[in-house]
Amino acid sequence: MSRPQVVRDLSLAAHWLRSMEPYCTERTAEDETSPHSWCSRMFRSTTQGGYSTAVSRHPDRVLARKRSVEVEVQFASRATAIQAREGLVHARPTDAVLSSADGGQWVVPHEHFAEKYRAVPPTPEGVDGRYVSLPYSVMAVPMSGEFEVLLADGISLLRGQPGDWLVDYGDGSFGIVSEEIFRKTYDLVG
């Protein structure tokens, strides 16, 4: 093989490897007397369907299926924000704000809610009340270090801790699920 071909192939391989890695960003420590830079593992949600290559090709990735779990749902009547364990999450009017039995809260965008939840009678569809999650498949990676997820709204930034799961919902969106909640709400399927 000629040298230009090898260089081109290595260049393509390097480009492919960079596309698999979360990007690094410069940060300043909260203690301004000791500034430092570190590589932040950032995952960005999109509006494009399908699983991301960062998760689908990750060597520790698993396939999991959401269990049927009942939650309380309130549809936002105006723009609002909720404080989730992982960070401040913004909700648009008609987005669903879900609450679990243990007090955890999260937002499901209106455009994804109907494919993931059904009303529990006597609650009519699209009205505040009890809903049950439908079984759907996700890809997930147990994370060994700190990481961040930027939600599709472009402003909600979640922060994950070592031991949390990075969940790829297959619709362009990512989430962070603690190890404890992941074990309670997902079944590993592969």
Sequence and secondary structure as in RCSB ss.txt:
>XXXX:A:sequence
MSRPQVVRDLSLAAHWLRSMEPYCTERTAEDETSPHSWCSRMFRSTTQGGYSTAVSRHPDRVLARKRSVEVEVQF
ASRATAIQAREGLVHARPTDAVLSSADGGQWVVPHEHFAEKYRAVPPTPEGVDGRYVSLPYSVMAVPMSGEFEVL
LADGISLLRGQPGDWLVDYGDGSFGIVSEEIFRKTYDLVG
>XXXX:A:secstr
  HHHHHHHHHHHHHHHHHHS EEE    SSTTS   EEEEEEE  SS B  HHHHT TT EEEEE   EEEEEE
 SS EEEEETTEEEEE TT EEEE TTS EEEE HHHHTTTEEE TTS TTSSEEEEE   EEEEEE SS EEEE
 TTSS EEEE TT EEEE SBS EEEE HHHHHHHEEE  
